[in-house]
Amino acid sequence: MRTHEEGGPADLEERGWQALAIEGAGAGFYREVLDDTVVMLLPGGLVLDDRAAIIEAMSGPPWSTYRIERLTEHHPTTDTGLVTYEVVARRGHGPEYAALIGSLYVRRPSGWRLTFHQQTPSGTA
């Protein structure tokens, strides 16, 4: 796994997956990391733009396994960080989920905050 600035966008993205793999840890992690204004575009045409609803969604069943590949971090400005990567994940004995991910972070006085997240299924699992 690549090393990135601790607490930076790519580090937070990796820590998010770690939290989502532990029962009950996802909601707490995202409560701290989500910006006040946030949008998530998820498979099936699901659009989430209510912070409380997103945090609630993060309390679902944990991922049993996940693998992050080709993680990159770009900074269009000093106060924005764009993280892109591929992920292959599985819950229990269910099918693998493969997606291309894009997450946009903004730097706030309290640190980096996730403001936009998109998952595009890649069908490569």
C-alpha positions in Angstrom: 0.0 0.0 0.0 1.3 3.5 -0.8 2.2 5.9 1.9 0.6 9.3 1.9 0.6 12.2 4.2 -1.0 11.2 7.5 -4.4 12.7 7.8 -4.4 13.7 4.1 -7.1 12.8 1.5 -5.6 9.4 0.4 -4.9 8.4 4.0 -8.4 9.3 5.0 -9.8 7.3 2.1 -7.8 4.2 3.1 -8.9 4.7 6.8 -12.5 4.9 5.6 -12.2 1.4 4.1 -10.6 0.2 7.3 -13.5 1.6 9.3 -16.1 0.1 6.9 -14.5 -3.3 7.5 -15.2 -3.2 11.2 -18.7 -3.7 12.6 -20.1 -0.3 13.7 -16.9 1.7 13.0 -18.0 3.3 9.6 -20.6 5.7 11.0 -18.2 7.1 13.6 -15.4 7.6 11.1 -17.6 9.4 8.6 -19.2 11.5 11.3 -15.8 13.0 11.8 -14.6 13.1 8.1 -17.7 14.3 6.2 -18.0 17.9 5.3 -21.2 19.8 6.2 -22.1 19.8 2.5 -21.6 16.4 0.9 -22.9 14.5 -2.1 -22.4 10.8 -2.9 -23.3 9.2 -6.3 -23.6 5.5 -5.8 -24.5 2.6 -8.1 -28.1 2.2 -9.1 -28.6 5.9 -9.5 -28.5 6.5 -5.7 -27.8 10.1 -4.9 -27.2 11.0 -1.2 -26.8 14.6 -0.2 -28.1 14.5 3.4 -25.2 14.3 5.8 -27.2 12.4 8.5 -28.5 9.9 5.9 -25.0 9.2 4.7 -23.7 8.6 8.2 -26.6 6.2 8.8 -25.8 4.4 5.6 -22.2 3.9 6.8 -23.5 1.8 9.7 -24.5 -1.1 7.4 -22.9 -4.5 7.3 -19.1 -4.4 7.2 -17.0 -5.4 4.2 -15.3 -8.7 4.8 -12.5 -8.0 2.4 -11.3 -5.2 0.2 -8.4 -4.4 -2.1 -7.4 -0.9 -3.2 -5.4 -0.6 -6.4 -3.9 2.3 -8.3 -4.6 4.9 -5.6 -3.7 8.4 -6.7 -4.0 11.8 -5.0 -4.1 15.0 -6.9 -4.3 18.6 -5.6 -6.1 20.9 -8.1 -5.6 23.7 -5.5 -3.8 23.7 -2.1 -7.2 23.3 -0.4 -8.6 20.5 -2.5 -7.6 16.9 -2.8 -8.9 14.4 -5.4 -8.4 10.7 -4.6 -9.0 8.1 -7.3 -8.6 4.4 -7.2 -10.0 1.0 -8.0 -11.5 -1.2 -5.3 -12.6 -4.9 -5.2 -14.6 -5.7 -2.1 -16.8 -8.4 -0.7 -19.4 -8.7 2.1 -19.5 -12.2 3.6 -19.9 -14.8 1.0 -21.6 -12.4 -1.4 -20.4 -11.5 -4.9 -17.3 -9.3 -5.3 -18.0 -5.6 -5.9 -15.6 -3.8 -8.2 -15.7 -0.1 -8.8 -13.8 3.0 -9.8 -13.9 5.5 -7.0 -13.4 9.3 -7.0 -13.5 11.3 -3.7 -13.0 15.0 -3.4 -11.8 16.5 -0.1 -11.6 20.1 0.9 -9.3 21.5 3.6 -11.2 23.2 6.4 -9.8 24.8 9.5 -10.5 21.5 11.3 -8.7 19.4 8.6 -9.5 17.5 5.4 -13.2 16.8 4.9 -14.9 14.6 2.3 -17.4 16.7 0.2 -18.0 14.5 -2.9 -17.7 10.7 -3.5 -18.6 8.7 -6.6 -18.6 5.0 -7.2 -18.7 3.6 -10.8 -19.0 -0.2 -11.0 -16.2 -1.5 -13.2 -17.4 -5.1 -13.7 -13.7 -6.3 -13.4 -14.2 -8.5 -10.3 
